[in-house]
Amino acid sequence: MGKIRLGIGQINSTVGDIKNNCEKILEYIKKAEKKKVDILVFPELSITGYPPEDLLLKPTFIKENIQGLSLIEKTVGNTIVIVGFVDVVKNNSLYNSAAILYNKKKVATYYKILLPNYGVFDEKRYFKPGNNPFVVDLSGIPFGVNICEDIWHIKGPLKQQVKKGAKLIFNISASPYYIGKTKEREDIIKRQCISNNVWICYLNLVGGQDEIVFDGRSFITDNNGNIIYKATPFKEGLFIVDISLDTSVDDIKADYFIPHQFTEANLSIPITRYKELSEEEEVYLAIMTGLKDYVIKNGFKKVVLGLSGGIDSSLVATIATDALGSENVIGVFMPSRYSSKESEEDAKVLAENLHIRFLNISIDNIFTSYLKTLSPVFSGKETDITEENLQARIRGNLLMALSNKFGYLVLTTGNKSEISVGYSTLYGDMAGGFAVIKDLYKTNVYKLARYRNSISKVIPERVFTKAPTAELRPNQKDQDTLPPYDILDGILKEYIEKNKSFQEIVSAGFDREVVKKVLQMVDKSEYKRRQAPPGTKITPKAFGKDRRMPITNRFSF
C-alpha cells in the first residue's frame, strides 16, 4: 500500500473553553495542510475538553460545541480531520462523538460504543452508547475510528471494524495518567494489533484538568504489535509521521513542532525516539503539569505556600517553581514558640536556592492572644491537640489573607499518608486551593525529592535526614502518633488501593494492632478528606472520584 502521512494533534484542551479549543484545532489544521498531512487526528472531546461533567446538562454548552465543529468543518480541505465533540440527536440524546471531516464536509460521525463508568469516569450519566462501528476509505486505506474505552475490550468495536475491512484504526482518547497506566495501554493495544492484524494510531489528550492529568504519549503500532512511533509525553504538539502499512521501525520519519512556536524553521526536527522516563521523572512531570494547568486555566498568576523547613513543603515549593517560574512563587515561614532554628534555616536556604520570595511571619503573638481569649472556657482542661490545631489554623488564616489581598493561589503541602489517616488540620494546613502532593505517599515524597535534587541540589540535605515533625509541641515527631512511614504506606496501599480486608493485611505480615489503629484512622478521617482541596491524581486509586466512601458509616473493616 502507498505511504500515508499522519498528523497527531496531541493538544491540551481546556474544559468549557470551546472558542479557544477550536482556534487551536484550526491552527493545527492549517499547519498540517501546509505539510500535506493526509489524516490529522485530535483527542476525545477535544472541542469541549474532557471531562465536561455537568456542563453537558447545559443546552447552550452543547449548542456552542456544535457551532465550533461547524466552523472547523468549513475550513477543512484535502486533509482528513478526525475531531472529538458532543453530538446531539433530535430526542436530545447526547453522544461522545468523533467527526470525520473532509473537503469542507462532515463525512461521518462515530458514536462511542463502550461508555466507562468507574473511577473518574461517569459517562453513562450523560451519554447514550453508539452501535455502528463503521469503516471509511478516503485516503486509499480503509480505516476505522473509535473512542478511548472502545479499544480496551478485545471483543469491542475494533474487531467488527476489522471484519468490515479496516487496515488502520484511529483511537482518540482522553485517558488520565496514573503510575503504571502506560504499560496497561500499550499491552492492550499490542494485543489488539496482533489479534486483529491491524495497525492502530492511538491519540491521547495532554494536560491537567482539576484532579486528573493527561500524559499524551500518543503512539502508532503496526499489525505485529510493534510500537513504531511515540509522541513525547506531557508535551503539547503536532507530531507528523510518514508510514505505509509495510513500514518497519527504521523507515519512520517524523517532524515535530510545539504549537506556540509555529515557524517553518522547526518543522523538521526528527524525534522518532525519545528516552523512556523513570517512574520518578514521570511522576514529577505529571504533578508539575497538573499544577501548572490548574493555576493557568483558573486564571491565577502566582502561588503562595507555607514553608516549614520539612520535606513536604520543600518538594511542593520546588515543583511550583519548576512549573510556574521562581517569580511566581512565594514561600512563607510562620514560626511559633516550638519552631526550631534548623527549620527556619532550611526554609530560608530552600527559598534562596529556588530564588523565590521568602516571607517570615511569626504566629506567636496571635497564638498567645488565642490562648488568652480561650483560657476562661478552657479552664481546668489539659493542653492537648486543640492547642496544636490552633497554630495550624492561624497559619492557614495568614496564607488565605495573602491570597485575598494579592490574588495568590494557596498551595497545601499534605501528602497522601497524612491525608489518609487524618494527620492534618481541617481549616489549618488543609486550607488552600490546590493540594500538590495529595496523591503522593510520604515514602514517595522522599524519592521524588531525591530525584529532583539529582538534577540540581535545591533542597537542603538536612531536610532529608531530620525526623519529620509538625513542631506544634515540644520535641514532637510524626512517629509519636504514626507508625514508621514505610510500614504506614505499606498498610495504606493494601487498604486503599487494593481494597484488602483487615485480616488480609495482617496476613501479609503487618502487626495486627498497628493495622487496626491505621484502618480506624483512615475510616474516621473521611469527613476531612471530603473538605480537602483538589490535587493531581497519580495512583490508580486517588481520594475523590476514585474512592467514594460515606462519611456516616458504621461498617467496620
VEXDREN-2710 file (C-alpha; in Angstrom, 1 decimal):
% VEXDREN-2710
k/r/px/py/pz
1/MET/0.0/0.0/0.0
2/GLY/1.1/3.6/-0.6
3/LYS/2.5/5.8/2.1
4/ILE/0.3/7.9/4.3
5/ARG/1.2/10.9/6.3
6/LEU/-0.4/11.1/9.8
7/GLY/-0.8/14.1/12.0
8/ILE/-1.1/13.5/15.7
9/GLY/-2.7/16.6/17.3
10/GLN/-1.7/15.9/20.9
11/ILE/-3.4/19.0/22.3
12/ASN/-4.2/20.4/25.7
13/SER/-7.8/21.4/25.6
14/THR/-9.4/23.4/28.4
15/VAL/-12.9/22.3/29.6
16/GLY/-15.5/24.7/28.5
17/ASP/-13.2/27.0/26.5
18/ILE/-14.8/26.0/23.2
19/LYS/-13.7/29.1/21.3
20/ASN/-10.0/28.7/22.1
21/ASN/-10.1/25.0/21.8
22/CYS/-11.5/25.4/18.3
23/GLU/-8.9/28.1/17.4
24/LYS/-6.1/25.8/18.5
25/ILE/-7.6/23.0/16.3
26/LEU/-7.9/25.3/13.4
27/GLU/-4.2/26.4/13.8
28/TYR/-3.1/22.7/13.8
29/ILE/-5.2/22.1/10.7
30/LYS/-3.6/25.0/8.9
31/LYS/-0.1/23.8/9.6
32/ALA/-0.9/20.2/8.9
33/GLU/-2.3/21.1/5.4
34/LYS/0.9/23.0/4.7
35/LYS/2.9/19.8/5.5
36/LYS/0.5/17.8/3.3
37/VAL/-0.8/15.6/6.1
38/ASP/-3.3/13.0/4.8
39/ILE/-5.1/12.4/8.1
40/LEU/-5.0/14.6/11.2
41/VAL/-6.3/13.3/14.5
42/PHE/-7.4/15.1/17.7
43/PRO/-8.3/13.7/21.1
44/GLU/-11.6/12.6/22.6
45/LEU/-13.9/15.6/23.2
46/SER/-11.2/17.9/22.0
47/ILE/-13.7/20.7/21.3
48/THR/-15.3/20.7/24.7
49/GLY/-12.3/19.5/26.8
50/TYR/-12.5/16.4/29.0
51/PRO/-14.3/15.7/31.2
52/PRO/-17.0/18.3/30.8
53/GLU/-19.1/16.8/33.6
54/ASP/-22.4/18.6/34.2
55/LEU/-21.7/21.3/31.6
56/LEU/-23.2/18.6/29.4
57/LEU/-26.5/19.3/31.0
58/LYS/-26.5/22.9/29.7
59/PRO/-28.2/23.2/26.2
60/THR/-26.1/26.3/25.4
61/PHE/-22.9/24.4/26.0
62/ILE/-23.9/21.6/23.6
63/LYS/-25.0/24.2/21.0
64/GLU/-21.7/26.1/21.2
65/ASN/-19.8/22.9/20.8
66/ILE/-21.8/22.0/17.6
67/GLN/-21.2/25.5/16.3
68/GLY/-17.5/25.1/16.9
69/LEU/-17.5/21.8/14.9
70/SER/-19.3/23.6/12.1
71/LEU/-16.7/26.3/12.0
72/ILE/-13.9/23.7/11.8
73/GLU/-15.8/21.7/9.1
74/LYS/-15.9/24.7/6.8
75/THR/-12.1/25.2/6.9
76/VAL/-11.1/21.6/6.2
77/GLY/-9.6/21.0/2.8
78/ASN/-7.7/17.9/1.5
79/THR/-6.5/16.8/4.9
80/ILE/-8.9/14.3/6.6
81/VAL/-9.6/15.6/10.1
82/ILE/-10.9/13.5/13.0
83/VAL/-12.0/15.5/16.0
84/GLY/-13.9/14.8/19.2
85/PHE/-17.1/16.6/20.1
86/VAL/-20.5/16.1/21.7
87/ASP/-23.3/15.3/19.2
88/VAL/-27.0/15.5/20.0
89/VAL/-29.9/13.9/18.1
90/LYS/-33.4/15.1/17.8
91/ASN/-34.6/13.4/21.0
92/ASN/-31.9/15.3/22.9
93/SER/-29.7/12.2/23.5
94/LEU/-26.0/13.1/23.8
95/TYR/-23.2/11.1/22.3
96/ASN/-19.5/11.1/22.9
97/SER/-18.6/11.5/19.2
98/ALA/-15.8/11.7/16.6
99/ALA/-16.5/13.7/13.5
100/ILE/-14.6/12.7/10.3
101/LEU/-14.2/15.9/8.2
102/TYR/-13.0/16.2/4.6
103/ASN/-13.3/18.8/1.9
104/LYS/-15.5/21.1/3.9
105/LYS/-17.9/18.4/4.8
106/LYS/-18.7/16.1/7.8
107/VAL/-18.3/12.8/6.0
108/ALA/-19.3/10.6/9.0
109/THR/-19.8/10.7/12.8
110/TYR/-18.8/7.9/15.1
111/TYR/-20.5/7.4/18.4
112/LYS/-18.6/5.9/21.3
113/ILE/-20.0/2.4/22.0
114/LEU/-18.4/1.4/25.3
115/LEU/-19.0/4.1/28.0
116/PRO/-16.8/3.9/31.1
117/ASN/-18.5/4.3/34.4
118/TYR/-15.8/3.7/37.0
119/GLY/-13.1/5.6/38.8
120/VAL/-13.0/9.1/37.5
121/PHE/-15.5/8.3/34.7
122/ASP/-19.2/9.0/34.7
123/GLU/-20.1/8.7/31.0
124/LYS/-23.3/6.8/31.5
125/ARG/-24.6/9.7/33.4
126/TYR/-24.5/11.8/30.3
127/PHE/-24.1/9.8/27.1
128/LYS/-26.0/7.2/25.1
129/PRO/-23.9/4.4/23.6
130/GLY/-23.4/4.2/19.9
131/ASN/-23.9/1.0/17.9
132/ASN/-22.3/1.5/14.5
133/PRO/-18.6/0.6/14.2
134/PHE/-18.2/1.7/10.6
135/VAL/-15.2/1.9/8.2
136/VAL/-14.4/4.7/5.7
137/ASP/-12.0/5.0/2.9
138/LEU/-11.0/8.5/1.9
139/SER/-7.2/8.0/1.6
140/GLY/-6.8/4.7/-0.2
141/ILE/-6.5/2.9/3.1
142/PRO/-9.8/1.8/4.8
143/PHE/-9.8/3.0/8.4
144/GLY/-12.0/2.9/11.4
145/VAL/-12.3/5.4/14.3
146/ASN/-13.2/4.5/17.8
147/ILE/-13.0/6.3/21.1
148/CYS/-10.9/5.5/24.2
149/GLU/-12.7/2.7/26.2
150/ASP/-13.8/1.1/22.9
151/ILE/-10.2/-0.2/22.4
152/TRP/-9.7/-1.6/25.9
153/HIS/-12.0/-4.6/25.2
154/ILE/-10.9/-7.4/22.9
155/LYS/-14.4/-8.1/21.8
156/GLY/-15.2/-4.4/21.3
157/PRO/-16.0/-2.4/18.1
158/LEU/-12.4/-2.7/16.7
159/LYS/-13.0/-6.4/15.9
160/GLN/-16.1/-5.5/13.9
161/GLN/-14.3/-2.7/12.1
162/VAL/-11.5/-5.0/11.0
163/LYS/-14.1/-7.5/9.8
164/LYS/-15.5/-4.7/7.6
165/GLY/-12.1/-4.2/6.1
166/ALA/-10.3/-1.6/8.2
167/LYS/-6.5/-1.8/7.9
168/LEU/-5.8/1.1/10.2
169/ILE/-7.7/2.1/13.4
170/PHE/-7.6/5.6/15.0
171/ASN/-8.4/5.6/18.7
172/ILE/-9.0/9.1/20.1
173/SER/-8.7/9.1/23.8
174/ALA/-8.8/11.2/27.0
175/SER/-7.1/8.6/29.2
176/PRO/-5.9/10.0/32.5
177/TYR/-2.4/9.2/33.8
178/TYR/-1.5/7.2/36.8
179/ILE/1.6/5.2/37.7
180/GLY/1.6/2.0/35.5
181/LYS/-1.1/3.3/33.1
182/THR/1.4/3.5/30.1
183/LYS/2.2/-0.2/30.2
184/GLU/-1.5/-1.1/30.5
185/ARG/-2.4/0.9/27.5
186/GLU/0.5/-0.4/25.4
187/ASP/-0.2/-4.0/26.3
188/ILE/-3.9/-3.9/25.4
189/ILE/-3.2/-2.1/22.1
190/LYS/-0.4/-4.5/21.2
191/ARG/-2.9/-7.4/21.8
192/GLN/-5.5/-5.7/19.6
193/CYS/-3.0/-5.3/16.8
194/ILE/-1.8/-8.9/16.9
195/SER/-5.2/-10.4/17.4
196/ASN/-6.8/-8.5/14.6
197/ASN/-3.9/-8.0/12.2
198/VAL/-4.4/-4.2/12.1
199/TRP/-2.4/-1.0/12.6
200/ILE/-3.5/1.4/15.4
201/CYS/-2.9/5.1/15.8
202/TYR/-3.6/5.9/19.5
203/LEU/-4.1/9.6/20.2
204/ASN/-4.3/10.9/23.7
205/LEU/-5.1/14.2/25.3
206/VAL/-2.4/16.1/27.3
207/GLY/-2.6/18.5/30.2
208/GLY/-4.2/18.9/33.6
209/GLN/-7.9/19.2/34.4
210/ASP/-8.8/19.6/38.1
211/GLU/-7.6/16.4/39.8
212/ILE/-6.6/14.4/36.7
213/VAL/-3.7/14.9/34.3
214/PHE/-3.4/13.5/30.8
215/ASP/0.1/12.4/29.7
216/GLY/-0.4/12.4/25.9
217/ARG/2.0/9.6/24.9
218/SER/0.2/9.0/21.6
219/PHE/1.7/6.2/19.6
220/ILE/1.5/4.2/16.4
221/THR/1.6/0.4/16.4
222/ASP/1.9/-2.0/13.5
223/ASN/-0.1/-5.1/12.9
224/ASN/2.6/-7.2/14.7
225/GLY/2.2/-5.2/17.9
226/ASN/5.4/-3.2/17.4
227/ILE/5.3/0.4/18.6
228/ILE/6.9/2.2/15.7
229/TYR/6.4/5.8/16.9
230/LYS/5.8/7.5/20.2
231/ALA/5.0/11.2/20.8
232/THR/6.7/13.0/23.6
233/PRO/4.9/12.5/27.0
234/PHE/3.4/15.5/28.7
235/LYS/4.1/17.7/25.7
236/GLU/1.5/19.5/23.6
237/GLY/2.3/19.5/19.9
238/LEU/1.7/18.3/16.4
239/PHE/3.6/15.1/15.5
240/ILE/3.8/14.3/11.8
241/VAL/4.6/10.7/10.9
242/ASP/5.0/9.1/7.4
243/ILE/4.1/5.4/7.4
244/SER/3.0/2.7/5.0
245/LEU/1.3/-0.4/6.2
246/ASP/4.6/-2.2/5.2
247/THR/6.7/0.2/7.2
248/SER/9.4/-1.1/9.5
249/VAL/10.6/0.9/12.5
250/ASP/13.7/2.2/10.8
251/ASP/11.7/3.7/7.9
252/ILE/9.7/6.0/10.1
253/LYS/10.3/9.7/9.5
254/ALA/8.7/12.4/11.7
255/ASP/8.5/16.1/12.1
256/TYR/7.6/17.7/15.4
257/PHE/6.8/21.3/16.5
258/ILE/5.4/23.0/19.6
259/PRO/2.1/24.8/18.9
260/HIS/3.5/28.1/20.4
261/GLN/6.4/28.0/18.0
262/PHE/4.7/27.7/14.7
263/THR/7.5/28.5/12.3
264/GLU/8.9/26.8/9.3
265/ALA/12.3/26.5/10.9
266/ASN/11.1/24.0/13.4
267/LEU/9.0/21.7/11.3
268/SER/11.8/19.2/10.6
269/ILE/13.1/18.1/13.9
270/PRO/13.3/14.3/13.9
271/ILE/12.2/12.8/17.2
272/THR/11.2/9.3/16.4
273/ARG/12.9/8.2/19.5
274/TYR/12.9/9.7/23.0
275/LYS/14.3/8.5/26.2
276/GLU/11.9/6.5/28.3
277/LEU/11.1/8.2/31.6
278/SER/11.9/6.7/35.0
279/GLU/9.0/6.5/37.4
280/GLU/10.2/9.5/39.3
281/GLU/10.7/11.6/36.2
282/GLU/7.2/10.6/35.0
283/VAL/5.5/11.4/38.4
284/TYR/7.4/14.7/38.6
285/LEU/6.2/15.7/35.2
286/ALA/2.7/14.6/35.9
287/ILE/2.4/16.6/39.2
288/MET/4.1/19.6/37.6
289/THR/1.7/19.5/34.6
290/GLY/-1.3/19.2/36.9
291/LEU/-0.3/22.1/39.0
292/LYS/0.7/24.4/36.1
293/ASP/-2.6/23.8/34.2
294/TYR/-4.7/24.2/37.4
295/VAL/-3.1/27.6/38.1
296/ILE/-3.1/28.9/34.5
297/LYS/-6.5/27.6/33.5
298/ASN/-8.1/29.0/36.6
299/GLY/-6.7/32.5/35.9
300/PHE/-4.0/32.7/38.6
301/LYS/-0.5/34.0/38.1
302/LYS/1.2/33.4/41.5
303/VAL/1.0/30.9/44.2
304/VAL/1.8/31.0/47.9
305/LEU/2.6/28.2/50.4
306/GLY/3.8/27.7/53.9
307/LEU/7.5/26.7/54.2
308/SER/8.1/24.6/57.3
309/GLY/11.6/23.5/56.6
310/GLY/10.3/20.0/56.1
311/ILE/10.4/17.6/53.1
312/ASP/6.8/18.1/52.0
313/SER/6.8/21.9/51.7
314/SER/10.3/21.8/50.2
315/LEU/9.1/19.4/47.5
316/VAL/5.9/21.4/46.8
317/ALA/7.9/24.7/46.6
318/THR/10.3/23.1/44.2
319/ILE/7.6/21.7/41.9
320/ALA/5.8/25.0/41.9
321/THR/9.0/26.8/40.9
322/ASP/9.7/24.4/38.1
323/ALA/6.1/24.6/36.9
324/LEU/5.5/28.4/37.2
325/GLY/8.9/30.1/37.5
326/SER/10.5/31.5/40.6
327/GLU/9.0/34.9/40.2
328/ASN/5.5/33.4/40.7
329/VAL/6.1/31.5/43.9
330/ILE/6.0/33.0/47.4
331/GLY/7.2/30.9/50.4
332/VAL/6.1/31.9/53.9
333/PHE/7.8/30.7/57.1
334/MET/5.5/31.1/60.1
335/PRO/7.4/30.3/63.3
336/SER/5.9/29.6/66.7
337/ARG/7.5/29.1/70.1
338/TYR/8.0/25.4/69.0
339/SER/9.8/26.1/65.7
340/SER/13.4/25.1/65.6
341/LYS/16.3/27.3/64.4
342/GLU/17.1/24.4/61.9
343/SER/13.6/24.6/60.4
344/GLU/14.0/28.4/59.7
345/GLU/17.5/27.9/58.3
346/ASP/16.3/25.1/56.0
347/ALA/13.3/27.0/54.8
348/LYS/15.4/30.1/54.0
349/VAL/18.1/28.2/52.2
350/LEU/15.5/26.4/50.1
351/ALA/13.9/29.8/49.1
352/GLU/17.4/31.1/48.2
353/ASN/18.2/28.1/46.1
354/LEU/14.9/28.4/44.3
355/HIS/15.2/32.2/44.0
356/ILE/11.6/32.6/45.3
357/ARG/10.3/35.4/47.5
358/PHE/10.6/34.5/51.2
359/LEU/8.4/35.9/54.0
360/ASN/8.9/35.4/57.7
361/ILE/5.7/36.0/59.7
362/SER/5.6/34.9/63.3
363/ILE/2.4/33.4/64.7
364/ASP/3.4/33.5/68.3
365/ASN/1.6/36.8/69.3
366/ILE/-1.6/35.6/67.6
367/PHE/-1.3/32.2/69.3
368/THR/-0.8/33.9/72.7
369/SER/-3.9/36.0/72.0
370/TYR/-5.9/32.9/71.1
371/LEU/-4.8/31.1/74.3
372/LYS/-5.7/34.2/76.4
373/THR/-9.1/34.5/74.8
374/LEU/-10.0/30.9/75.3
375/SER/-8.5/30.5/78.7
376/PRO/-11.7/31.1/80.6
377/VAL/-13.5/28.5/78.6
378/PHE/-10.6/26.0/78.7
379/SER/-10.1/26.5/82.4
380/GLY/-9.3/23.1/84.1
381/LYS/-8.6/21.4/80.9
382/GLU/-5.2/19.9/80.0
383/THR/-3.3/21.2/77.0
384/ASP/-3.8/18.8/74.1
385/ILE/-4.2/18.6/70.3
386/THR/-6.6/21.6/70.5
387/GLU/-3.7/24.0/71.0
388/GLU/-1.7/22.3/68.3
389/ASN/-4.5/22.8/65.8
390/LEU/-4.9/26.4/66.8
391/GLN/-1.4/27.0/65.5
392/ALA/-2.1/25.3/62.2
393/ARG/-5.3/27.3/61.8
394/ILE/-3.5/30.5/62.4
395/ARG/-1.1/29.7/59.6
396/GLY/-4.0/28.8/57.3
397/ASN/-5.6/32.1/58.1
398/LEU/-2.4/34.0/57.3
399/LEU/-1.9/32.3/53.9
400/MET/-5.6/32.9/53.0
401/ALA/-5.1/36.6/53.9
402/LEU/-2.2/36.8/51.5
403/SER/-4.4/35.0/48.9
404/ASN/-7.2/37.5/49.4
405/LYS/-5.0/40.6/49.4
406/PHE/-2.8/39.7/46.4
407/GLY/-4.7/37.2/44.4
408/TYR/-2.3/34.3/45.1
409/LEU/-3.5/30.7/44.9
410/VAL/-2.6/28.9/48.2
411/LEU/-0.9/25.5/47.8
412/THR/-1.3/22.9/50.5
413/THR/1.6/20.6/51.3
414/GLY/-0.1/17.5/52.8
415/ASN/0.9/14.1/51.4
416/LYS/-1.3/11.0/50.9
417/SER/0.0/9.2/54.0
418/GLU/-1.1/12.2/56.2
419/ILE/-4.4/12.8/54.4
420/SER/-5.2/9.1/54.7
421/VAL/-5.0/8.9/58.5
422/GLY/-6.2/12.5/59.2
423/TYR/-2.8/13.7/60.3
424/SER/-3.7/17.2/59.1
425/THR/-5.7/20.1/60.5
426/LEU/-9.1/21.0/58.9
427/TYR/-9.0/24.8/58.1
428/GLY/-5.3/24.7/59.0
429/ASP/-2.7/23.1/56.9
430/MET/-5.6/21.7/54.7
431/ALA/-6.7/25.3/53.9
432/GLY/-5.9/26.2/50.3
433/GLY/-6.8/25.9/46.6
434/PHE/-4.7/23.0/45.4
435/ALA/-3.1/20.1/47.1
436/VAL/0.0/19.4/45.0
437/ILE/1.2/16.1/46.5
438/LYS/-2.2/14.9/47.7
439/ASP/-1.8/11.6/46.0
440/LEU/1.9/11.0/46.9
441/TYR/2.8/8.8/49.8
442/LYS/5.4/10.0/52.3
443/THR/7.9/7.4/51.2
444/ASN/7.5/8.6/47.6
445/VAL/7.8/12.2/48.7
446/TYR/11.4/11.4/49.7
447/LYS/12.1/9.5/46.5
448/LEU/10.7/12.3/44.3
449/ALA/12.7/15.0/46.2
450/ARG/15.9/12.9/45.8
451/TYR/15.2/12.7/42.1
452/ARG/14.7/16.4/41.8
453/ASN/17.9/17.0/43.8
454/SER/19.8/14.8/41.3
455/ILE/19.1/17.5/38.7
456/SER/20.2/20.4/40.9
457/LYS/20.6/20.3/44.7
458/VAL/17.9/22.8/45.8
459/ILE/16.5/21.0/48.8
460/PRO/19.0/21.2/51.8
461/GLU/20.4/17.8/52.7
462/ARG/19.3/18.2/56.4
463/VAL/15.7/18.2/55.2
464/PHE/16.1/14.5/54.1
465/THR/17.9/13.4/57.3
466/LYS/16.0/15.0/60.1
467/ALA/12.9/13.3/61.6
468/PRO/9.6/14.5/60.3
469/THR/7.8/16.8/62.7
470/ALA/4.9/19.2/62.8
471/GLU/6.6/21.3/65.5
472/LEU/3.3/22.0/67.3
473/ARG/4.5/21.0/70.7
474/PRO/7.9/20.5/72.4
475/ASN/10.1/17.7/70.8
476/GLN/7.2/16.5/68.7
477/LYS/7.9/13.8/66.0
478/ASP/5.5/12.3/63.5
479/GLN/6.2/8.8/64.8
480/ASP/4.9/9.8/68.2
481/THR/1.5/9.4/66.6
482/LEU/2.1/7.3/63.4
483/PRO/3.9/4.1/62.6
484/PRO/7.1/4.5/60.6
485/TYR/6.2/5.7/57.2
486/ASP/7.5/2.6/55.3
487/ILE/5.1/0.5/57.4
488/LEU/2.3/3.0/57.3
489/ASP/2.5/3.4/53.5
490/GLY/2.5/-0.4/53.0
491/ILE/-0.7/-0.8/55.0
492/LEU/-2.4/2.2/53.3
493/LYS/-1.6/0.8/49.8
494/GLU/-3.2/-2.6/50.8
495/TYR/-6.3/-0.9/52.2
496/ILE/-6.9/2.0/49.9
497/GLU/-5.6/0.9/46.6
498/LYS/-6.1/-2.9/46.8
499/ASN/-9.3/-2.9/48.9
500/LYS/-7.8/-5.6/51.2
501/SER/-9.6/-6.5/54.4
502/PHE/-8.2/-6.2/57.9
503/GLN/-7.4/-9.9/58.1
504/GLU/-5.8/-9.9/54.6
505/ILE/-3.5/-7.1/55.6
506/VAL/-2.5/-8.8/58.8
507/SER/-1.8/-12.0/56.9
508/ALA/0.5/-10.0/54.6
509/GLY/2.9/-9.6/57.6
510/PHE/1.8/-6.4/59.3
511/ASP/1.3/-6.2/63.0
512/ARG/-2.4/-6.7/64.0
513/GLU/-2.6/-3.8/66.4
514/VAL/-0.8/-1.4/64.1
515/VAL/-3.2/-2.4/61.2
516/LYS/-6.2/-1.9/63.4
517/LYS/-5.0/1.6/64.5
518/VAL/-4.3/2.7/60.9
519/LEU/-7.5/1.5/59.5
520/GLN/-9.5/3.2/62.2
521/MET/-7.7/6.4/61.5
522/VAL/-8.4/6.1/57.8
523/ASP/-12.1/5.5/58.3
524/LYS/-12.6/8.2/60.8
525/SER/-11.0/10.8/58.6
526/GLU/-13.4/10.6/55.7
527/TYR/-15.1/13.9/56.7
528/LYS/-11.7/15.7/56.5
529/ARG/-10.9/14.4/53.0
530/ARG/-14.3/15.4/51.7
531/GLN/-13.4/19.0/52.5
532/ALA/-9.8/18.9/51.2
533/PRO/-8.7/20.9/48.1
534/PRO/-8.2/19.0/44.8
535/GLY/-4.8/17.6/43.9
536/THR/-3.3/15.7/40.9
537/LYS/-4.1/12.0/40.7
538/ILE/-1.0/9.8/40.2
539/THR/-2.0/6.5/41.7
540/PRO/-4.7/4.0/40.4
541/LYS/-6.9/5.0/43.3
542/ALA/-6.8/8.6/44.5
543/PHE/-9.1/10.1/47.1
544/GLY/-12.1/11.7/45.4
545/LYS/-13.9/10.1/42.5
546/ASP/-11.8/7.0/42.6
547/ARG/-12.7/6.3/46.3
548/ARG/-16.1/7.4/47.3
549/MET/-16.8/6.4/50.9
550/PRO/-19.8/7.5/53.0
551/ILE/-19.0/9.8/55.9
552/THR/-21.8/8.4/58.0
553/ASN/-20.8/4.8/58.1
554/ARG/-21.0/2.1/60.7
555/PHE/-19.4/-0.7/58.6
556/SER/-16.3/-1.9/60.4
557/PHE/-13.3/-3.1/58.4
END
